[in-house]
Amino acid sequence: MRIKRSIERIPGGLMVVPLMLGAFLNTIDQLHIPAVMDVLKALGVTPTKDGIYEFLKIGGFTEALFKTGTLTLIGLFLFCAGSQMNLRVGGKALKKGILLMSSKYLTGLSVGVLFGLFFDPMSGLLGLSTLAIIAAMTNGNEGMYAVLCGQYGNRSDVGAIAVLTLNDGPFLTMLALGMLGANFPMIAFIAVLLPIALGMLLGNLDEEIREFLKPGETLLVPFFAFCLGAGMNFMNFFNPKVVAGGVALGFMTTLLTGLAGILIYKLFRERSTIGPVAEASTAGNAAGTPAAIAAAASVAAGSGLMSPAEAQQFQDIANTATIQISIATLTTSLLCPIAVIFWDKYQRSKGIDGRLEESSGRSEGALIQAELELKQ
């Protein structure tokens, strides 16, 4: 059986399929079917505080891995992702990476601010929140970006991914929410940033450590996705309002972050603008951000910088935001490649080949000749 290959055919499948499976099993678990509980009781499962039995709460390694291990798994994922942040990037790739990351982040932040001004920032139009908007719009699918730029872009476009990986994880989302008035204590920022920073330090000190940790970027995603789903009700995926919010979020991400990136590239005199369009997506791992933010809000409430009611608001919207971000991931996984294909055709009609590396002071003919020599 080729289970993995089948899952990967679904856009964002490694994130979305385990998430929905976890939600489905948790939904059944929460029905507290008498026959199932009788079996669990006979097996010696410890009841919950309410005196009921749940097969996702049987203790031991099983519960830790599939029910309560969300933050641990996300923390390990961030450590592995940090190790892949290569500080040794070329000047052109560094420039493009900074431009892309800045334009995407500022676009997501701006949309989040405007949304909070006109709607309820916690659950406004279509059930969207500033948390869901910023998390989805600022975190791009770097795997898809690398594939699209590898086919339609040039070497420096692909090299920019070393900078774009800084978007991974909840740190920049938390920073944005802090700027919008959420009082997270410094220790909450450190707690989120430390796994990334340690991974980045080790990955840049030793290339072998980077290679050793590289599989963790992919390997851990379905595990923390299942854990996230194990805290949800599957029926939420069939809530028209929630689904519409996720789809709208996907369209906003592709359209607005793509256009903003193109404008920034033009402002800094980049001829090919394939990179911004290829980055106009939502990463599957962004679905882990609401849970991390909710955990940070609990820390803030414990330190007195945030009221328990404010922290509870983040807890209450975490599941909805996670589902909407997951739907946005699916949506952008379809929209982004289509946008890149059409944008590449448009550029070619204007005499711009995104596959050619730009170099000032050289003619187009010289560029083509150089590319041909390199391919030979």
C-alpha positions as CSV (number, residue, x, y, z in Angstrom):
1,M,0.0,0.0,0.0
2,R,1.3,3.4,-1.0
3,I,-0.3,5.4,1.8
4,K,2.3,8.2,1.9
5,R,2.1,8.8,-1.8
6,S,-1.7,8.9,-1.7
7,I,-1.6,11.5,1.1
8,E,1.0,13.6,-0.7
9,R,-1.3,13.9,-3.7
10,I,-3.6,16.0,-1.5
11,P,-2.3,19.6,-1.3
12,G,-0.8,20.0,2.2
13,G,-1.7,16.4,2.8
14,L,1.0,15.6,5.4
15,M,-0.6,18.3,7.6
16,V,-4.2,18.2,6.7
17,V,-4.9,14.4,6.5
18,P,-3.5,13.6,10.0
19,L,-5.2,16.7,11.4
20,M,-8.6,15.6,10.1
21,L,-8.0,12.0,11.2
22,G,-7.2,13.2,14.8
23,A,-10.3,15.4,14.8
24,F,-12.5,12.5,13.5
25,L,-11.2,10.1,16.2
26,N,-11.6,12.8,18.9
27,T,-15.2,13.4,17.7
28,I,-16.0,9.7,18.1
29,D,-14.2,9.8,21.5
30,Q,-16.3,12.7,22.7
31,L,-19.5,10.9,21.9
32,H,-18.7,8.6,24.9
33,I,-20.3,5.6,23.2
34,P,-21.3,3.2,26.1
35,A,-20.0,0.0,24.3
36,V,-16.6,1.7,23.7
37,M,-16.3,2.9,27.3
38,D,-17.2,-0.5,28.6
39,V,-14.3,-2.0,26.7
40,L,-11.9,0.7,27.9
41,K,-13.1,0.1,31.5
42,A,-12.6,-3.6,31.2
43,L,-9.0,-3.0,29.9
44,G,-8.3,-0.9,33.1
45,V,-8.2,2.6,31.6
46,T,-8.3,5.3,34.2
47,P,-11.4,7.4,34.0
48,T,-11.3,11.2,33.5
49,K,-12.4,13.6,36.3
50,D,-15.9,13.4,35.0
51,G,-15.9,9.6,35.4
52,I,-15.9,8.8,31.7
53,Y,-13.5,6.8,29.5
54,E,-11.8,8.0,26.3
55,F,-9.5,5.9,24.0
56,L,-7.3,8.9,23.3
57,K,-6.7,9.3,27.1
58,I,-5.4,5.9,28.1
59,G,-2.2,7.3,29.5
60,G,1.4,6.2,28.8
61,F,3.2,6.8,25.5
62,T,0.0,6.6,23.5
63,E,-1.7,9.6,25.2
64,A,1.6,11.6,25.2
65,L,2.2,11.0,21.5
66,F,-1.4,11.3,20.1
67,K,-3.2,13.6,22.5
68,T,-1.2,15.8,24.8
69,G,2.2,16.1,23.0
70,T,1.3,19.0,20.7
71,L,3.7,21.6,22.2
72,T,6.5,19.1,22.6
73,L,6.3,18.0,19.0
74,I,5.9,21.6,17.7
75,G,9.0,22.6,19.8
76,L,11.0,19.8,18.3
77,F,9.8,20.8,14.8
78,L,10.9,24.4,15.4
79,F,14.3,23.1,16.6
80,C,14.8,21.1,13.4
81,A,13.5,23.9,11.2
82,G,15.9,26.3,12.9
83,S,18.8,24.1,12.0
84,Q,18.1,24.5,8.3
85,M,18.4,28.3,8.5
86,N,21.7,28.8,6.7
87,L,23.5,32.0,7.4
88,R,26.0,31.4,4.6
89,V,23.9,32.8,1.7
90,G,25.0,34.8,-1.3
91,G,24.3,38.5,-1.6
92,K,21.7,38.2,-4.3
93,A,19.8,35.4,-2.5
94,L,20.1,37.3,0.8
95,K,18.6,40.4,-0.8
96,K,15.7,38.5,-2.3
97,G,15.1,36.6,0.9
98,I,14.9,39.8,3.0
99,L,12.6,41.4,0.4
100,L,10.3,38.4,0.3
101,M,10.1,37.9,4.0
102,S,9.6,41.6,4.8
103,S,6.9,42.1,2.1
104,K,5.0,38.9,3.2
105,Y,5.2,39.7,6.9
106,L,4.2,43.4,6.5
107,T,1.3,42.5,4.2
108,G,-0.1,39.9,6.7
109,L,0.4,42.4,9.6
110,S,-1.3,45.2,7.6
111,V,-4.3,43.0,6.8
112,G,-4.5,41.9,10.4
113,V,-4.5,45.5,11.6
114,L,-7.2,46.6,9.2
115,F,-9.3,43.6,10.0
116,G,-9.1,44.4,13.7
117,L,-10.2,47.9,13.1
118,F,-13.3,47.0,11.2
119,F,-14.3,43.7,12.8
120,D,-14.0,41.8,16.0
121,P,-10.2,40.8,16.1
122,M,-11.0,37.6,17.9
123,S,-14.0,36.4,15.8
124,G,-15.0,38.8,13.1
125,L,-16.2,38.4,9.5
126,L,-16.5,34.7,8.6
127,G,-15.2,33.8,12.0
128,L,-11.7,35.0,11.1
129,S,-9.4,36.5,13.7
130,T,-6.2,38.6,13.5
131,L,-4.4,35.5,14.8
132,A,-5.5,33.3,11.9
133,I,-4.9,36.1,9.3
134,I,-1.4,36.9,10.5
135,A,-0.4,33.3,11.0
136,A,-1.6,32.2,7.6
137,M,-0.5,35.2,5.5
138,T,3.0,35.6,6.9
139,N,4.1,31.9,6.8
140,G,4.8,30.6,3.3
141,N,5.1,27.0,2.1
142,E,8.8,26.9,1.6
143,G,8.8,23.4,0.1
144,M,6.4,24.5,-2.7
145,Y,8.4,27.7,-3.1
146,A,11.6,25.7,-3.7
147,V,9.9,23.5,-6.2
148,L,8.3,26.4,-8.1
149,C,11.4,28.5,-8.1
150,G,13.5,25.5,-9.1
151,Q,11.3,25.2,-12.3
152,Y,10.4,28.8,-13.1
153,G,13.0,30.8,-11.1
154,N,16.8,31.0,-10.9
155,R,19.5,30.1,-8.4
156,S,19.2,33.2,-6.2
157,D,15.4,32.7,-6.1
158,V,15.9,29.2,-4.7
159,G,18.7,30.4,-2.4
160,A,16.4,32.9,-0.8
161,I,14.7,30.1,1.1
162,A,17.6,30.2,3.6
163,V,16.1,33.6,4.8
164,L,12.5,32.6,4.3
165,T,12.7,29.8,6.8
166,L,12.8,32.5,9.5
167,N,9.0,32.7,9.0
168,D,8.6,29.2,10.3
169,G,6.9,29.0,13.7
170,P,4.8,31.3,15.8
171,F,7.5,33.9,16.8
172,L,6.7,36.5,14.1
173,T,3.0,36.0,14.7
174,M,3.4,36.6,18.4
175,L,5.5,39.6,17.7
176,A,2.8,41.0,15.5
177,L,0.1,40.4,18.1
178,G,2.3,42.1,20.6
179,M,2.5,45.1,18.4
180,L,-1.3,45.0,18.2
181,G,-1.7,45.2,22.0
182,A,-1.4,41.7,23.3
183,N,0.8,41.8,26.4
184,F,3.1,38.7,26.1
185,P,5.9,38.7,28.6
186,M,9.5,38.6,27.4
187,I,9.9,35.0,28.6
188,A,7.0,33.9,26.3
189,F,9.0,35.3,23.3
190,I,12.2,33.6,24.6
191,A,10.3,30.3,25.1
192,V,9.2,30.3,21.5
193,L,12.4,31.6,20.0
194,L,14.9,29.4,21.9
195,P,14.3,26.1,20.1
196,I,14.7,27.9,16.7
197,A,17.8,29.8,17.9
198,L,19.5,26.7,19.3
199,G,18.7,24.7,16.1
200,M,20.1,27.5,14.0
201,L,23.2,27.8,16.1
202,L,24.0,24.0,15.9
203,G,23.0,23.8,12.2
204,N,25.4,26.6,11.3
205,L,28.3,25.3,13.5
206,D,28.1,21.8,12.0
207,E,26.9,20.8,8.6
208,E,26.5,17.2,9.7
209,I,24.1,18.3,12.4
210,R,22.1,20.2,9.9
211,E,21.8,17.2,7.7
212,F,20.9,15.0,10.7
213,L,18.1,17.2,11.7
214,K,16.8,18.0,8.2
215,P,14.2,15.1,8.1
216,G,12.6,16.5,11.3
217,E,11.1,19.3,9.2
218,T,8.9,16.8,7.4
219,L,8.8,13.8,9.8
220,L,7.2,15.7,12.7
221,V,4.5,17.5,10.8
222,P,1.9,14.6,10.6
223,F,2.5,13.9,14.3
224,F,1.8,17.3,15.7
225,A,-1.0,17.7,13.1
226,F,-2.7,14.6,14.6
227,C,-2.3,16.0,18.1
228,L,-3.8,19.3,17.0
229,G,-6.7,17.4,15.5
230,A,-7.2,15.3,18.6
231,G,-8.3,18.5,20.4
232,M,-11.0,19.4,17.8
233,N,-14.5,18.4,16.9
234,F,-14.6,17.0,13.3
235,M,-17.9,18.7,12.6
236,N,-16.2,22.1,12.7
237,F,-14.7,21.2,9.3
238,F,-18.3,21.2,7.9
239,N,-19.2,24.6,9.4
240,P,-19.9,26.7,6.3
241,K,-18.8,29.9,8.1
242,V,-15.4,28.4,9.1
243,V,-14.8,26.9,5.7
244,A,-15.7,30.1,3.9
245,G,-13.3,32.0,6.2
246,G,-10.5,29.6,5.4
247,V,-11.0,29.8,1.7
248,A,-11.2,33.6,1.8
249,L,-7.9,33.6,3.8
250,G,-6.3,31.4,1.1
251,F,-7.4,33.8,-1.7
252,M,-6.2,36.8,0.3
253,T,-2.8,35.2,0.9
254,T,-2.1,34.4,-2.7
255,L,-3.5,37.7,-4.1
256,L,-2.3,40.2,-1.6
257,T,1.1,38.8,-0.5
258,G,1.9,38.0,-4.2
259,L,1.1,41.6,-5.4
260,A,2.9,43.2,-2.4
261,G,6.0,41.1,-3.2
262,I,5.9,42.0,-6.9
263,L,5.7,45.7,-6.0
264,I,8.6,45.4,-3.6
265,Y,10.7,43.6,-6.2
266,K,10.0,46.2,-8.7
267,L,10.9,48.9,-6.3
268,F,14.3,47.3,-5.8
269,R,14.7,46.8,-9.5
270,E,14.4,43.1,-9.8
271,R,13.4,42.2,-13.3
272,S,11.9,38.7,-12.6
273,T,9.2,38.6,-10.0
274,I,8.6,34.9,-9.9
275,G,9.8,34.7,-6.3
276,P,7.0,36.7,-4.7
277,V,4.3,34.7,-6.6
278,A,5.9,31.4,-5.6
279,E,5.9,32.6,-1.9
280,A,2.2,33.6,-2.0
281,S,1.1,30.5,-0.1
282,T,0.3,29.3,3.5
283,A,2.5,26.7,5.0
284,G,0.9,23.6,6.5
285,N,3.0,24.0,9.7
286,A,1.4,27.4,10.2
287,A,-1.6,25.4,11.6
288,G,0.5,24.8,14.7
289,T,0.8,28.6,15.5
290,P,-2.6,29.1,17.2
291,A,-1.8,26.4,19.8
292,A,1.6,27.9,20.5
293,I,0.1,31.4,20.8
294,A,-2.6,30.0,23.2
295,A,0.1,28.5,25.3
296,A,2.0,31.8,25.4
297,A,-1.2,33.5,26.4
298,S,-1.4,31.2,29.4
299,V,2.1,32.2,30.4
300,A,1.2,35.8,30.0
301,A,-1.9,35.3,32.2
302,G,0.2,33.6,34.9
303,S,2.7,36.5,35.0
304,G,-0.1,39.1,35.3
305,L,0.6,40.8,31.9
306,M,-2.7,39.5,30.5
307,S,-6.0,38.9,32.2
308,P,-7.3,35.4,32.4
309,A,-10.2,36.5,30.3
310,E,-7.9,37.7,27.5
311,A,-5.9,34.5,27.7
312,Q,-9.1,32.5,27.4
313,Q,-10.0,34.3,24.3
314,F,-6.9,33.0,22.6
315,Q,-7.7,29.5,23.9
316,D,-11.2,29.8,22.5
317,I,-10.2,30.8,19.0
318,A,-7.2,28.4,18.6
319,N,-9.2,25.5,17.2
320,T,-11.2,27.6,14.7
321,A,-8.0,29.4,13.6
322,T,-6.2,26.1,13.2
323,I,-9.0,24.8,10.9
324,Q,-9.1,28.0,8.9
325,I,-5.3,28.0,8.4
326,S,-5.5,24.4,7.3
327,I,-8.1,25.2,4.7
328,A,-6.0,28.2,3.6
329,T,-3.1,25.8,3.1
330,L,-5.2,23.6,0.8
331,T,-6.5,26.7,-1.1
332,T,-3.1,28.3,-1.7
333,S,-1.6,24.9,-2.6
334,L,-3.9,25.0,-5.6
335,L,-3.8,28.8,-6.3
336,C,-0.1,29.4,-6.0
337,P,1.2,27.1,-8.7
338,I,-1.5,28.3,-11.1
339,A,-0.5,31.9,-10.4
340,V,3.2,31.1,-11.0
341,I,2.5,29.4,-14.3
342,F,0.4,32.4,-15.6
343,W,2.9,34.9,-14.2
344,D,5.8,33.1,-15.9
345,K,3.9,33.3,-19.3
346,Y,3.2,37.0,-18.7
347,Q,6.8,37.7,-17.9
348,R,8.0,35.9,-21.0
349,S,5.6,37.9,-23.1
350,K,7.5,41.0,-21.8
351,G,10.8,39.4,-22.7
352,I,11.8,38.4,-19.1
353,D,13.0,34.9,-18.5
354,G,12.8,34.1,-14.8
355,R,15.2,31.2,-15.1
356,L,18.1,33.5,-16.0
357,E,20.2,34.9,-13.2
358,E,20.2,38.7,-13.3
359,S,23.5,40.6,-13.4
360,S,23.9,44.3,-13.8
361,G,25.9,45.7,-16.7
362,R,25.5,42.6,-18.9
363,S,23.3,42.3,-21.9
364,E,20.5,39.8,-22.2
365,G,22.5,37.9,-24.8
366,A,25.4,37.6,-22.5
367,L,23.1,36.3,-19.7
368,I,21.7,33.6,-22.0
369,Q,25.2,32.6,-23.1
370,A,26.3,32.3,-19.5
371,E,23.3,30.2,-18.6
372,L,24.0,27.9,-21.5
373,E,27.6,27.5,-20.5
374,L,26.7,26.6,-17.0
375,K,24.2,24.0,-18.1
376,Q,26.8,22.4,-20.4
